[in-house]
Structure formats: structure tokens, C-alpha cells
Amino acid sequence: MPPERRSRTKPDRRPGVSLDRKSRTKPGRRAGAGPGGPPRKAAPSSQRKPPARPSAAAAAIAVAAEEERRLRQRNRLTLEEDKPAVERCLEELVFGDVEDNEDALLRRLQGSRVQVQEDSGDSEVENEAKDNFLFQKKPVWVDEEDENDEMVDMMSNRFRKDMMKNASESKLSKDKLQKRLKEEFQHAMGGVPAWAETSKRKTSSDGESEEDEDDLLQRTGNFISTSASLPKGILKVKNCLHANAERPTTARISSVQFHPCAQVVMVAARDNAVSLFQVDGKTNPKIQSIYLEKFPIFKACFSATGEEVLATSIHSKVLYVYDMLAGKLIPVHQVRGLKEKIVRSFEVSPDGSFLLINGVAGYLHLLSMKTKELIGSMKINGRVAASTFSSDSKKLYASSGDGEVYVWDVNSRKCLNRFVDEGSLYGLSIATSRNGQYVACGSNCGVVNIYNQDSCLQETNPKPVKAIMNLVTGVTSLSFNPTTEILAIASEEMKEAVRLVHLPSCTVFSNFPVIKKKTVSLVHTMDFSPRSGYFALGNEKGKALLYRLHHYSEF
């Protein structure tokens, strides 16, 4: 207590006067007298308790604590002698000057937390509220422009505009847009692909991955093989906008083919025009149209490189070649040695070296694709119904009007084998798979026989692997998909006469061609895209129907 306050509170008393309040008596009352009885005797001095003194144990603890503090301070000073001046200055700025007592640092760091805990007068609810208040810090400021930047304008891009579900979604946050894109991707792929499922990814060590890579490099073959994930019965198909929607026509579609490298489809019709469209499944914008005067197109086809478009007519021997890079249309009026009056049906070899023209009276004419000159001719019995190259362009398959199939060697132009298509009176179509495994033959009775290519080369009477009997009219079109998982068969003699065959099981998908109550008309041509999973059909009403197939092993 300060001396000034002590002098005010304690009055000046004479020596010998007791300082105890009880020693003060009122006038007329003796000291030591009770309120109503004799005076009390003072307790002897021997019975009075002396004041409490610190015990020996407490003194020993205090000495030990002081000794420990001195030892820690000495050790700290020893360590600080080796520290540079910059480090010591930084510690003083961060932790403060706590040279005398390190416990002060702990007490300061605990701060108000210790004060709240020491306040034992508050209730438990109030203490809990104070604890929450201490740790719930609010931001210093909120920038409204950050929230505006998170919103994406859906109307500014035509692809994002198609993802809007209603007019109120003109702006979406980035999180919602990311979810919408994920939904669109899964819808287009028919679910989550196996490579996108993180739960199914195998975690392997670096040694195992190197061994797998070495094993991969030591083997050769077609690594994009048939997919075990393609189920039979029902195929996941999406009905897209017509491929030629930006250039509608009422003429019969004679040819539909996808570009071998780009996402482009070619549509040729009997209205003398060949059109190219960019395929996206939504708008399919037109790229270019080529008009050939007085030239109703019988067939149009890309070259193997995709740099040229070849077209023939129903009543002309002229072959038109359109150079897509130069933008020039080149007519081939006469081929030396070719005595055909009309040139209609033709095939281009997969390697881009040869052009095969189906002539009359059983003749097959082999031309150079580069110079358009005749290399040689081959002849079969009867008329040529259809022809195709093998996947390696070394062999040629020709179906005759007598129901026989001829196999030719392209280089030597010799017949390697000849066999009768089982159950066929006369053939109408033939196709080979791109992996070199199957040969499909379509006949007039609606039967499609699927043969193994090896048996077609070695056996005089090969047996088909499977006979597809789902059509009742002549099979005029056959097409394998790039992964040899699906075979498309169609007849132009009856409406809705198109089927997709599941090749691993040789069964027909039950949900095609009827998809979402939309059907197809007479189909004259069809094709699969090389890598994007699209399937196109050309019908008699001038529409190039476009579908998206979701089960491909490479998609």
C-alpha cells in the first residue's frame, strides 16, 4: 500500500493504545466486560497461535525452481552467442524480449484464452459462446467483383447455350458449369469411362510400370481390339440432328461416308451435289457443297488420305476427282484401255494405291490411284455384284451374280480361291472387317453369312461362323465398325430394314433402328466414323440420319 494512503487510513494513536477494533469501548463500559455479565479474562500469552511460516518442502521447491531458471538462462545465453545478429533481431521482433523469463512468452501466446478460462463466474453456455467467438474470425473485407467473376455467361457461346435447361440459366457459376459439363460428358459417353474412374485405377510401383512398358514394346499387333465391355441385346444410341440439316434435299441419298482423318462427313445425292459437313451432333455446320451439272451421283468416296473425293454418275463414264487441297474439280473422261461405256461402282484400296472399277460381263479393272491409269483387268463368271479390298490391300474379294465369291491377289492378279456362298442364289453385297478377321456376304434372300478370312483363303467350301437371318429382303449394304464390334446390314427394298449385329455374340441389337419413337426409311448407304463413334444412314427421303454409339473400346 502506498505511504500516502497508509497515512490517511491509519490515525495517529498514542503508545499503549490497542489497534484492535474490539479494544475500543463506549463511554461508561469497562474493558473486557460482556454485555450482561462479568468481565472476560484475557487468554494467556502461551495459548496464542504464532503466525504461519513457510515449510521446508516449499522452500526446497522454490530453490530448485530458481536453480532451474538460472540453468535455462545460462544455456540460452550460450546458444545465442553462436546465433548471428540478424537472427537474434528477428526473434525479438516475432517473440518479443523474453530474456528474463521464457514463461512470459507462453502466457502471452495464450493471451485472452487464459483470461476466459480463469473467469469461473460465467456459466458454461457463456464460456462456450466466448470460445466460439474467439476462433470465428471474419474477413477484413469482401470484394463483390470476385463473385461477379465466378459467373459464366451461357449465352455468349453456342456450345454452352445448348447446355441450358431453361431461360433462367443465362448465367451459371463455375462450379455449376463444371458439373453440367461433367453431366454432358457422361451422357455422351454413356456413363463414366473406365479410365475416368479413380476408384478403379491400379496403383503400381515404378518397377511394375517399367515392366509393363517393356512388355508392350516387345509385342506387335492391333492393340485397339474388340471391347469386352460391349454388351449384347441393347445398344446405347443417341439420335442426333441430321448430318445434312443445313443443306436439306428431297433427292435420294446415294453415298454417306466419314472422312478418314477429320470429323467431317460427306453426303452425296441424286441432285448432282456433294456436300461436306462438320460433325458435332448438334448443328453439323456445312463446310462446302460441290455441284456437278447433269451428273446425278451414283457413288462418291474419299481417297485413303482424305485429300480427294471421287464421284461417278448413273449414266456416264466420266469419273470426277475433286482435289480438296487445291479446290479443283478434275474430270477423268477416258482411261486408256478401259472399254466400259458407263462407270458406276468402284472401290478404293485402304492403303490408297489402287482404284477398282466394277465393269460389265464380269470384269474387274484395277487402276492406279495416283495416275488413274489402268494396271490390269480380272474376270469372273457371271456379273460382278459387289467387290471389296482386304484390310491390307493385298487381296480382293468379289461377289458374283451366281452366288460365288472370288478371292484375288492384287499384285499378281491371280485367283487364290473360289467358293459358293452358303444358301445364296446370287450375291448383292460384300464387306471385310478392318482387323482382317471377318468377311460378310449379303445375298438376295436376306441372309448375311459371316466367314473367317483364313477359311476363305484355304477352304473350297468354308462354313460361315454365323448366318444372320433378320432381314427378309435382299441385303444391299454391309459395313463393319472400326473396332470390328458391330456389323451394320441393310436392305433398300423395305422400310426399316436395317440392323446392327453384335459380332462377339453374333446377335442383333433389339433397340435399333427404332430409337425414341423415331424410325428410318429405305436405307441406301451407311458408314461408321473412324474414331468418334458416329453412325450415318442415307435414305430415299434425302436425309442423312446421324446416330452416336456409346460403346466403342477406343472411346
KOLVO-743164 format. One record per residue (C-alpha): residue number from 1; residue in one letter; y, x, z. Coordinates in Angstrom, 1 decimal. Last residue first. Example, Ala and Ser with C-alpha at 12.3 -4.5 7.8 and 13.67 -1.06 7.14 Angstrom:
> resi, resn, py, px, pz
> 2, s, -1.1, 13.7, 7.1
> 1, a, -4.5, 12.3, 7.8
***
This chain:
> resi, resn, py, px, pz
> 555, f, -44.0, -13.8, -76.9
> 554, e, -46.8, -11.4, -78.1
> 553, s, -49.8, -13.5, -77.0
> 552, y, -48.4, -16.6, -78.5
> 551, h, -48.4, -19.9, -76.6
> 550, h, -45.0, -21.6, -76.9
> 549, l, -45.0, -23.0, -80.4
> 548, r, -41.6, -24.0, -81.7
> 547, y, -41.5, -26.5, -84.5
> 546, l, -39.5, -26.9, -87.7
> 545, l, -39.8, -29.6, -90.4
> 544, a, -38.4, -28.5, -93.7
> 543, k, -37.3, -31.9, -95.1
> 542, g, -37.1, -32.9, -98.7
> 541, k, -39.1, -36.1, -98.5
> 540, e, -42.2, -34.5, -100.0
> 539, n, -42.9, -32.3, -97.1
> 538, g, -42.3, -28.6, -96.1
> 537, l, -43.7, -27.5, -92.8
> 536, a, -42.4, -24.7, -90.5
> 535, f, -43.9, -23.1, -87.4
> 534, y, -41.8, -20.9, -85.1
> 533, g, -43.3, -18.5, -82.6
> 532, s, -40.6, -15.7, -82.9
> 531, r, -42.8, -12.9, -84.2
> 530, p, -43.9, -13.3, -87.9
> 529, s, -42.8, -16.9, -88.3
> 528, f, -45.7, -19.2, -89.3
> 527, d, -45.8, -21.0, -92.7
> 526, m, -46.2, -24.3, -94.4
> 525, t, -46.3, -25.9, -97.9
> 524, h, -47.0, -29.3, -99.5
> 523, v, -47.2, -31.6, -96.5
> 522, l, -47.1, -35.4, -97.1
> 521, s, -45.2, -36.9, -94.2
> 520, v, -44.8, -35.7, -90.6
> 519, t, -44.7, -37.7, -87.4
> 518, k, -42.3, -38.1, -84.5
> 517, k, -43.5, -40.1, -81.5
> 516, k, -42.8, -37.2, -79.1
> 515, i, -45.1, -34.9, -81.1
> 514, v, -47.7, -36.4, -83.5
> 513, p, -48.9, -33.5, -85.7
> 512, f, -50.4, -32.3, -83.4
> 511, n, -51.4, -33.4, -79.9
> 510, s, -55.2, -33.1, -80.3
> 509, f, -55.3, -29.4, -81.1
> 508, v, -58.4, -28.8, -83.3
> 507, t, -61.4, -26.8, -82.2
> 506, c, -62.6, -23.4, -83.5
> 505, s, -63.0, -22.1, -79.9
> 504, p, -61.1, -18.8, -80.4
> 503, l, -59.5, -20.2, -83.5
> 502, h, -57.6, -23.2, -82.1
> 501, v, -57.0, -25.2, -85.3
> 500, l, -53.7, -26.8, -86.1
> 499, r, -54.0, -30.0, -88.2
> 498, v, -52.1, -31.5, -91.1
> 497, a, -52.9, -34.8, -93.0
> 496, e, -50.1, -36.8, -91.5
> 495, k, -49.7, -38.6, -94.9
> 494, m, -52.5, -38.1, -97.4
> 493, e, -52.9, -36.2, -100.7
> 492, e, -50.9, -33.1, -99.7
> 491, s, -53.6, -31.8, -97.5
> 490, a, -53.0, -29.4, -94.6
> 489, i, -54.7, -26.7, -92.5
> 488, a, -53.0, -24.4, -90.0
> 487, l, -55.1, -21.7, -88.3
> 486, i, -54.1, -20.6, -84.8
> 485, e, -55.0, -17.6, -82.7
> 484, t, -54.9, -15.0, -85.5
> 483, t, -51.9, -13.2, -83.9
> 482, p, -49.6, -13.6, -86.9
> 481, n, -50.5, -17.3, -87.5
> 480, f, -53.0, -18.1, -90.2
> 479, s, -52.1, -20.4, -93.1
> 478, l, -54.0, -22.8, -95.3
> 477, s, -52.7, -25.4, -97.8
> 476, t, -54.3, -27.7, -100.4
> 475, v, -57.3, -29.1, -98.4
> 474, g, -58.6, -32.0, -100.4
> 473, t, -58.9, -35.3, -98.5
> 472, v, -60.9, -36.3, -95.4
> 471, l, -59.5, -33.8, -92.9
> 470, n, -60.9, -33.0, -89.5
> 469, m, -64.0, -31.3, -90.9
> 468, i, -63.6, -27.7, -89.8
> 467, a, -66.7, -25.7, -90.6
> 466, k, -67.3, -22.8, -88.2
> 465, v, -68.5, -19.2, -88.4
> 464, p, -69.4, -19.8, -92.1
> 463, k, -72.8, -18.6, -93.3
> 462, p, -72.8, -15.9, -96.0
> 461, n, -74.9, -16.3, -99.1
> 460, t, -74.6, -13.0, -101.1
> 459, e, -74.0, -11.0, -97.9
> 458, q, -72.0, -7.7, -97.6
> 457, l, -68.4, -8.4, -98.4
> 456, c, -68.2, -12.0, -97.2
> 455, s, -70.2, -11.1, -94.1
> 454, d, -67.6, -8.5, -93.2
> 453, q, -64.7, -11.0, -93.7
> 452, n, -66.2, -13.4, -91.2
> 451, y, -66.0, -16.9, -92.6
> 450, i, -64.1, -20.1, -91.7
> 449, n, -65.1, -23.1, -93.8
> 448, v, -62.5, -25.8, -94.2
> 447, v, -63.8, -29.2, -95.3
> 446, g, -61.5, -31.8, -96.8
> 445, c, -63.8, -32.7, -99.7
> 444, n, -61.8, -30.8, -102.3
> 443, s, -62.4, -27.5, -100.6
> 442, g, -60.5, -25.1, -98.3
> 441, c, -61.7, -21.6, -97.7
> 440, a, -60.7, -19.5, -94.6
> 439, v, -61.4, -15.8, -94.4
> 438, y, -61.4, -14.2, -91.0
> 437, q, -61.3, -10.8, -89.3
> 436, g, -58.7, -8.7, -91.1
> 435, n, -56.0, -8.9, -88.4
> 434, r, -53.7, -10.8, -90.6
> 433, s, -56.2, -13.6, -91.3
> 432, t, -57.1, -14.3, -94.9
> 431, a, -56.4, -17.5, -96.9
> 430, i, -58.0, -19.7, -99.6
> 429, s, -57.1, -23.0, -101.2
> 428, l, -58.4, -25.7, -103.6
> 427, g, -62.1, -24.9, -104.1
> 426, y, -64.6, -26.9, -106.1
> 425, l, -67.7, -28.7, -105.1
> 424, s, -67.8, -27.1, -101.7
> 423, g, -70.6, -27.5, -99.2
> 422, e, -70.9, -23.8, -98.5
> 421, d, -68.5, -21.7, -100.5
> 420, v, -70.8, -20.0, -103.0
> 419, f, -70.8, -16.2, -103.1
> 418, r, -69.6, -13.3, -105.2
> 417, n, -69.2, -9.7, -104.1
> 416, l, -67.5, -6.4, -105.0
> 415, c, -66.0, -7.4, -108.3
> 414, k, -64.3, -4.4, -109.9
> 413, r, -60.5, -4.0, -110.3
> 412, s, -60.9, -0.3, -109.4
> 411, n, -57.8, -0.2, -107.1
> 410, v, -57.8, -3.9, -106.1
> 409, d, -61.5, -4.2, -105.3
> 408, w, -62.4, -7.8, -106.0
> 407, v, -64.1, -10.5, -103.9
> 406, y, -65.0, -13.8, -105.8
> 405, v, -65.4, -17.2, -104.1
> 404, e, -67.4, -20.0, -105.7
> 403, g, -66.7, -23.7, -105.6
> 402, d, -66.7, -24.2, -109.4
> 401, g, -62.9, -24.4, -109.6
> 400, s, -62.7, -20.9, -108.4
> 399, s, -61.5, -19.2, -105.2
> 398, a, -60.2, -15.7, -105.5
> 397, y, -60.2, -13.0, -102.8
> 396, l, -58.6, -9.5, -103.5
> 395, k, -59.3, -6.3, -101.7
> 394, k, -57.3, -3.2, -100.8
> 393, s, -54.1, -5.0, -99.7
> 392, d, -54.8, -4.0, -96.0
> 391, s, -54.6, -7.7, -94.8
> 390, s, -56.7, -8.9, -97.7
> 389, f, -55.0, -10.4, -100.7
> 388, t, -55.0, -14.0, -101.7
> 387, s, -56.1, -16.3, -104.5
> 386, a, -56.3, -20.0, -105.4
> 385, a, -57.9, -22.4, -107.9
> 384, v, -58.6, -20.0, -110.7
> 383, r, -60.5, -21.8, -113.5
> 382, g, -64.1, -21.4, -114.4
> 381, n, -65.9, -18.1, -114.2
> 380, i, -63.8, -15.2, -113.1
> 379, k, -61.6, -12.8, -115.0
> 378, m, -59.6, -9.7, -114.0
> 377, s, -56.5, -8.2, -115.5
> 376, g, -54.7, -4.8, -115.3
> 375, i, -51.6, -3.0, -114.4
> 374, l, -49.0, -5.2, -116.0
> 373, e, -45.4, -4.2, -115.4
> 372, k, -43.0, -5.8, -112.8
> 371, t, -41.6, -2.3, -112.2
> 370, k, -41.7, -2.2, -108.4
> 369, m, -44.2, -5.0, -107.7
> 368, s, -46.7, -3.5, -110.2
> 367, l, -48.7, -6.3, -111.8
> 366, l, -52.3, -7.6, -111.4
> 365, h, -53.2, -10.5, -113.7
> 364, l, -56.0, -12.8, -112.6
> 363, y, -57.7, -14.8, -115.5
> 362, g, -60.0, -17.8, -115.0
> 361, a, -59.0, -19.7, -118.2
> 360, v, -55.4, -19.9, -117.1
> 359, g, -53.4, -17.3, -115.1
> 358, n, -53.0, -16.7, -111.4
> 357, i, -50.3, -13.9, -111.1
> 356, l, -50.8, -11.1, -108.6
> 355, l, -47.9, -8.8, -107.6
> 354, f, -48.8, -5.5, -106.1
> 353, s, -47.3, -2.7, -104.0
> 352, g, -45.6, -4.6, -101.2
> 351, d, -48.1, -3.6, -98.5
> 350, p, -48.9, -7.3, -97.8
> 349, s, -49.7, -8.0, -101.5
> 348, v, -47.5, -10.6, -103.2
> 347, e, -49.2, -13.7, -104.6
> 346, f, -48.6, -15.9, -107.7
> 345, s, -48.9, -19.5, -108.9
> 344, r, -46.7, -20.7, -111.7
> 343, v, -46.3, -18.6, -114.9
> 342, i, -46.5, -20.7, -118.0
> 341, k, -47.3, -19.4, -121.5
> 340, e, -49.5, -16.6, -120.3
> 339, k, -50.0, -13.7, -122.7
> 338, l, -49.2, -10.9, -120.3
> 337, g, -49.5, -7.5, -122.1
> 336, r, -45.8, -6.7, -121.8
> 335, v, -44.2, -9.0, -119.2
> 334, q, -41.6, -11.3, -120.7
> 333, h, -38.6, -13.2, -119.3
> 332, v, -38.1, -11.4, -116.0
> 331, p, -34.8, -12.9, -114.8
> 330, i, -32.7, -10.8, -112.3
> 329, l, -30.4, -12.6, -109.9
> 328, k, -28.0, -10.1, -108.2
> 327, g, -26.7, -10.1, -104.6
> 326, a, -27.2, -6.3, -104.3
> 325, l, -29.0, -6.4, -101.0
> 324, m, -30.7, -9.8, -101.7
> 323, d, -32.0, -8.9, -105.1
> 322, y, -33.2, -12.2, -106.6
> 321, v, -36.1, -12.0, -108.9
> 320, y, -36.7, -14.9, -111.3
> 319, l, -40.0, -15.1, -113.2
> 318, v, -39.8, -16.8, -116.6
> 317, k, -43.0, -18.4, -118.0
> 316, s, -41.5, -21.9, -117.6
> 315, h, -42.8, -25.4, -116.9
> 314, i, -43.4, -25.7, -113.1
> 313, s, -41.0, -22.8, -112.2
> 312, t, -41.4, -19.4, -110.5
> 311, a, -39.4, -17.7, -107.8
> 310, l, -39.3, -14.2, -106.3
> 309, v, -37.0, -13.3, -103.4
> 308, e, -36.2, -9.6, -102.8
> 307, e, -35.3, -7.4, -99.9
> 306, g, -37.8, -8.9, -97.4
> 305, t, -39.9, -5.7, -97.4
> 304, a, -43.1, -7.5, -98.4
> 303, s, -41.2, -9.5, -101.0
> 302, f, -40.2, -13.0, -100.1
> 301, c, -41.7, -16.0, -101.9
> 300, a, -40.8, -19.0, -104.0
> 299, k, -43.1, -21.4, -105.7
> 298, f, -42.9, -24.3, -108.2
> 297, i, -39.1, -24.3, -108.5
> 296, p, -37.5, -26.7, -110.8
> 295, f, -35.6, -24.4, -113.1
> 294, k, -33.0, -26.1, -115.2
> 293, e, -30.3, -24.0, -113.7
> 292, l, -31.3, -21.8, -110.8
> 291, y, -29.1, -22.3, -107.7
> 290, i, -29.2, -19.8, -104.9
> 289, s, -28.1, -21.0, -101.5
> 288, q, -26.9, -18.8, -98.7
> 287, i, -26.7, -18.4, -94.9
> 286, k, -27.2, -21.9, -93.7
> 285, p, -26.9, -22.5, -89.9
> 284, n, -30.1, -23.5, -88.1
> 283, t, -28.3, -25.7, -85.5
> 282, k, -30.7, -25.9, -82.6
> 281, g, -34.0, -24.1, -83.3
> 280, d, -32.3, -20.7, -83.8
> 279, v, -33.4, -19.9, -87.4
> 278, q, -30.7, -18.6, -89.8
> 277, f, -31.2, -20.4, -93.1
> 276, l, -31.7, -19.3, -96.7
> 275, s, -31.7, -21.7, -99.6
> 274, v, -33.5, -21.7, -102.9
> 273, a, -32.3, -24.3, -105.4
> 272, n, -33.6, -25.9, -108.6
> 271, d, -33.9, -29.5, -107.0
> 270, r, -37.7, -29.0, -106.9
> 269, a, -37.3, -27.3, -103.5
> 268, a, -37.2, -23.9, -102.0
> 267, v, -36.6, -23.2, -98.3
> 266, m, -36.4, -19.7, -96.9
> 265, v, -36.4, -19.0, -93.2
> 264, v, -34.5, -16.3, -91.4
> 263, q, -35.0, -14.6, -88.1
> 262, a, -35.3, -11.2, -89.8
> 261, c, -38.2, -8.9, -90.6
> 260, p, -40.9, -10.7, -92.6
> 259, h, -38.5, -13.6, -93.6
> 258, f, -40.1, -16.9, -92.9
> 257, q, -41.5, -19.0, -95.8
> 256, v, -41.2, -22.6, -97.0
> 255, s, -42.1, -23.5, -100.6
> 254, s, -42.2, -26.6, -102.8
> 253, i, -40.1, -29.0, -100.8
> 252, r, -39.9, -32.2, -102.8
> 251, a, -36.4, -33.4, -103.7
> 250, t, -34.3, -35.5, -101.3
> 249, t, -32.1, -32.7, -100.1
> 248, p, -30.3, -31.8, -97.0
> 247, r, -28.4, -28.5, -96.8
> 246, e, -27.2, -28.0, -93.2
> 245, a, -30.5, -29.7, -91.9
> 244, n, -32.6, -27.2, -93.9
> 243, a, -34.7, -25.9, -90.9
> 242, h, -35.0, -29.4, -89.5
> 241, l, -34.0, -29.5, -85.8
> 240, c, -36.7, -28.5, -83.4
> 239, n, -39.8, -30.3, -82.0
> 238, k, -41.2, -28.2, -79.2
> 237, v, -44.9, -27.5, -79.0
> 236, k, -47.2, -26.8, -76.1
> 235, l, -50.7, -27.0, -77.6
> 234, i, -53.3, -29.4, -76.1
> 233, g, -57.1, -29.1, -76.5
> 232, k, -57.6, -25.3, -76.4
> 231, p, -55.8, -22.9, -74.1
> 230, l, -54.0, -19.8, -75.3
> 229, s, -54.1, -17.4, -72.3
> 228, a, -56.9, -15.2, -73.7
> 227, s, -54.5, -14.1, -76.4
> 226, t, -55.8, -12.7, -79.6
> 225, s, -54.8, -9.1, -80.4
> 224, i, -51.5, -7.3, -80.4
> 223, f, -53.0, -3.9, -79.6
> 222, n, -54.4, -3.6, -83.2
> 221, g, -56.2, -0.3, -83.2
> 220, t, -56.1, 3.3, -82.1
> 219, r, -57.2, 4.9, -78.9
> 218, q, -56.2, 8.2, -77.2
> 217, l, -52.6, 7.2, -76.7
> 216, l, -53.6, 4.2, -74.5
> 215, d, -55.9, 6.3, -72.4
> 214, d, -53.1, 8.8, -71.8
> 213, e, -50.8, 6.1, -70.8
> 212, d, -53.3, 4.6, -68.4
> 211, e, -53.9, 8.0, -66.8
> 210, e, -50.1, 8.5, -66.4
> 209, s, -49.8, 5.1, -64.7
> 208, e, -52.6, 5.9, -62.3
> 207, g, -51.1, 9.2, -61.3
> 206, d, -47.7, 7.7, -60.8
> 205, s, -49.1, 5.2, -58.3
> 204, s, -49.8, 1.6, -59.1
> 203, t, -48.1, -1.6, -58.2
> 202, k, -49.5, -4.5, -60.2
> 201, r, -47.2, -7.3, -61.1
> 200, k, -48.5, -10.7, -60.3
> 199, s, -45.9, -11.6, -57.7
> 198, t, -43.1, -10.3, -59.9
> 197, e, -43.8, -13.0, -62.5
> 196, a, -41.7, -12.0, -65.6
> 195, w, -44.5, -10.2, -67.4
> 194, a, -46.8, -13.2, -67.0
> 193, p, -44.3, -15.4, -68.8
> 192, v, -42.8, -18.3, -66.7
> 191, g, -43.3, -21.6, -68.4
> 190, g, -43.5, -23.0, -71.9
> 189, m, -41.4, -20.1, -73.3
> 188, a, -38.6, -22.3, -74.4
> 187, h, -38.6, -24.3, -71.2
> 186, q, -38.8, -21.1, -69.1
> 185, f, -35.8, -19.7, -71.0
> 184, e, -33.8, -22.9, -70.7
> 183, e, -34.5, -23.0, -67.0
> 182, k, -33.5, -19.4, -66.5
> 181, l, -30.3, -20.0, -68.4
> 180, r, -29.5, -23.0, -66.2
> 179, k, -30.1, -21.0, -63.0
> 178, q, -27.8, -18.2, -64.3
> 177, l, -25.2, -20.9, -65.2
> 176, k, -25.4, -22.3, -61.7
> 175, d, -24.9, -18.9, -60.1
> 174, k, -22.0, -18.1, -62.4
> 173, s, -20.2, -21.3, -61.6
> 172, l, -20.1, -24.0, -64.1
> 171, k, -17.2, -25.5, -66.1
> 170, s, -17.4, -28.4, -68.7
> 169, e, -20.3, -29.8, -66.6
> 168, s, -18.7, -33.2, -66.1
> 167, a, -19.5, -34.1, -69.7
> 166, n, -23.2, -34.2, -69.1
> 165, k, -26.3, -32.0, -69.3
> 164, m, -24.5, -29.0, -70.7
> 163, m, -26.9, -26.4, -72.2
> 162, d, -25.8, -27.1, -75.8
> 161, k, -22.3, -26.1, -74.8
> 160, r, -23.5, -22.7, -73.6
> 159, f, -24.8, -22.0, -77.1
> 158, r, -21.6, -23.3, -78.7
> 157, n, -19.4, -21.1, -76.6
> 156, s, -15.9, -22.1, -75.3
> 155, m, -17.1, -25.5, -73.9
> 154, m, -19.1, -24.1, -71.1
> 153, d, -16.1, -22.3, -69.4
> 152, v, -17.5, -20.2, -66.6
> 151, m, -16.3, -20.4, -63.0
> 150, e, -16.5, -17.3, -60.8
> 149, d, -13.1, -16.1, -61.9
> 148, n, -11.5, -19.2, -60.4
> 147, e, -13.0, -18.5, -57.0
> 146, d, -11.7, -14.9, -57.1
> 145, e, -8.3, -16.2, -58.1
> 144, e, -8.0, -18.1, -54.8
> 143, d, -7.9, -14.8, -52.8
> 142, v, -8.7, -15.4, -49.2
> 141, w, -7.1, -13.3, -46.5
> 140, v, -7.9, -11.4, -43.3
> 139, p, -11.4, -12.8, -43.3
> 138, k, -12.5, -14.5, -40.1
> 137, k, -14.6, -12.7, -37.4
> 136, q, -17.3, -14.5, -35.7
> 135, f, -18.6, -11.9, -33.1
> 134, l, -16.1, -12.5, -30.3
> 133, f, -16.0, -16.3, -30.7
> 132, n, -19.8, -16.6, -30.4
> 131, d, -19.7, -14.7, -27.1
> 130, k, -16.9, -16.9, -25.8
> 129, a, -18.8, -20.0, -26.7
> 128, e, -21.8, -18.7, -24.9
> 127, n, -19.7, -17.9, -21.8
> 126, e, -18.2, -21.4, -21.9
> 125, v, -21.7, -23.0, -22.1
> 124, e, -23.0, -20.8, -19.2
> 123, s, -20.1, -21.9, -16.9
> 122, d, -17.2, -19.6, -16.1
> 121, g, -16.8, -18.1, -12.6
> 120, s, -19.0, -15.1, -13.4
> 119, d, -16.3, -13.4, -15.4
> 118, e, -18.0, -10.0, -15.4
> 117, q, -19.8, -10.8, -18.6
> 116, v, -16.6, -11.6, -20.4
> 115, q, -15.0, -8.4, -19.2
> 114, v, -17.9, -6.3, -20.3
> 113, r, -17.6, -7.8, -23.8
> 112, s, -13.9, -7.2, -23.8
> 111, g, -14.4, -3.5, -24.1
> 110, q, -18.0, -2.3, -24.5
> 109, l, -16.6, 0.6, -26.5
> 108, r, -14.0, 1.4, -23.8
> 107, r, -16.7, 1.5, -21.1
> 106, l, -18.8, 3.8, -23.2
> 105, l, -16.0, 6.1, -23.8
> 104, a, -15.0, 6.2, -20.2
> 103, d, -18.5, 7.3, -19.3
> 102, e, -17.7, 10.6, -21.1
> 101, n, -15.3, 11.5, -18.3
> 100, d, -12.8, 14.4, -18.2
> 99, e, -12.9, 15.3, -21.9
> 98, v, -12.6, 11.7, -23.1
> 97, d, -9.7, 12.1, -25.5
> 96, g, -10.1, 9.5, -28.1
> 95, f, -13.3, 8.5, -29.9
> 94, v, -12.0, 8.5, -33.6
> 93, l, -8.9, 10.6, -33.4
> 92, e, -10.3, 13.0, -30.8
> 91, e, -13.4, 13.4, -32.9
> 90, l, -11.4, 14.2, -36.0
> 89, c, -9.4, 16.9, -34.1
> 88, r, -12.6, 18.5, -32.8
> 87, e, -14.0, 18.6, -36.4
> 86, v, -10.8, 20.1, -37.8
> 85, a, -10.7, 22.8, -35.1
> 84, p, -14.2, 24.1, -35.9
> 83, k, -17.0, 23.5, -33.5
> 82, d, -18.7, 26.5, -31.8
> 81, e, -16.5, 26.3, -28.7
> 80, e, -17.2, 22.6, -28.5
> 79, l, -20.8, 23.2, -27.6
> 78, t, -20.0, 25.3, -24.6
> 77, l, -17.3, 22.8, -23.5
> 76, r, -19.9, 20.1, -23.7
> 75, n, -22.4, 22.1, -21.7
> 74, r, -19.8, 22.7, -18.9
> 73, q, -18.8, 19.0, -18.9
> 72, r, -22.5, 18.0, -18.6
> 71, l, -23.1, 20.4, -15.7
> 70, r, -19.9, 19.2, -13.9
> 69, r, -21.0, 15.6, -14.2
> 68, e, -24.4, 16.4, -13.0
> 67, e, -23.0, 18.2, -9.9
> 66, e, -20.8, 15.3, -9.1
> 65, a, -23.7, 12.9, -9.5
> 64, a, -25.9, 15.1, -7.2
> 63, v, -23.1, 15.2, -4.5
> 62, a, -22.6, 11.5, -4.6
> 61, i, -26.3, 10.9, -4.3
> 60, a, -26.5, 13.2, -1.3
> 59, a, -23.6, 11.4, 0.4
> 58, a, -25.3, 8.1, -0.1
> 57, a, -28.5, 9.5, 1.4
> 56, a, -26.6, 10.9, 4.5
> 55, s, -25.1, 7.5, 5.4
> 54, p, -21.5, 6.7, 5.0
> 53, r, -19.8, 5.6, 8.4
> 52, a, -19.4, 2.1, 9.8
> 51, p, -16.7, 1.7, 12.6
> 50, p, -17.9, 2.0, 16.2
> 49, k, -19.3, -1.0, 18.0
> 48, r, -17.7, -1.9, 21.4
> 47, q, -20.2, -2.1, 24.4
> 46, s, -19.1, 1.2, 26.0
> 45, s, -15.5, 0.1, 26.1
> 44, p, -16.2, -2.7, 28.4
> 43, a, -15.5, -6.2, 27.2
> 42, a, -12.3, -7.8, 28.6
> 41, k, -12.8, -10.5, 31.2
> 40, r, -11.7, -14.0, 30.4
> 39, p, -9.1, -15.8, 32.6
> 38, p, -10.2, -18.9, 34.4
> 37, g, -10.4, -22.2, 32.7
> 36, g, -8.6, -24.7, 30.5
> 35, p, -7.2, -22.9, 27.5
> 34, g, -8.6, -19.6, 28.5
> 33, a, -6.6, -16.9, 30.3
> 32, g, -6.7, -13.3, 28.9
> 31, a, -3.0, -12.8, 29.1
> 30, r, -1.3, -15.3, 31.2
> 29, r, 0.4, -18.4, 29.8
> 28, g, 4.0, -19.4, 30.8
> 27, p, 5.5, -18.1, 27.5
> 26, k, 3.1, -18.1, 24.6
> 25, t, 0.8, -15.2, 24.2
> 24, r, 0.4, -12.5, 21.5
> 23, s, -2.8, -10.5, 22.2
> 22, k, -4.6, -12.7, 19.7
> 21, r, -2.5, -11.4, 16.8
> 20, d, -3.7, -7.8, 17.5
> 19, l, -1.0, -5.1, 17.4
> 18, s, -1.1, -4.6, 21.2
> 17, v, 2.1, -3.5, 22.9
> 16, g, 1.9, -0.1, 24.6
> 15, p, 4.5, 1.6, 22.6
> 14, r, 7.2, -0.7, 21.5
> 13, r, 7.0, -2.6, 18.2
> 12, d, 8.9, -2.2, 14.8
> 11, p, 7.8, -5.0, 12.5
> 10, k, 5.0, -4.4, 10.0
> 9, t, 5.4, -6.3, 6.8
> 8, r, 8.6, -4.7, 5.6
> 7, s, 7.8, -1.1, 6.5
> 6, r, 4.4, -1.4, 4.7
> 5, r, 6.1, -2.8, 1.6
> 4, e, 8.4, 0.2, 1.4
> 3, p, 5.6, 2.6, 2.1
> 2, p, 3.5, 1.3, -0.8
> 1, m, 0.0, 0.0, 0.0
***
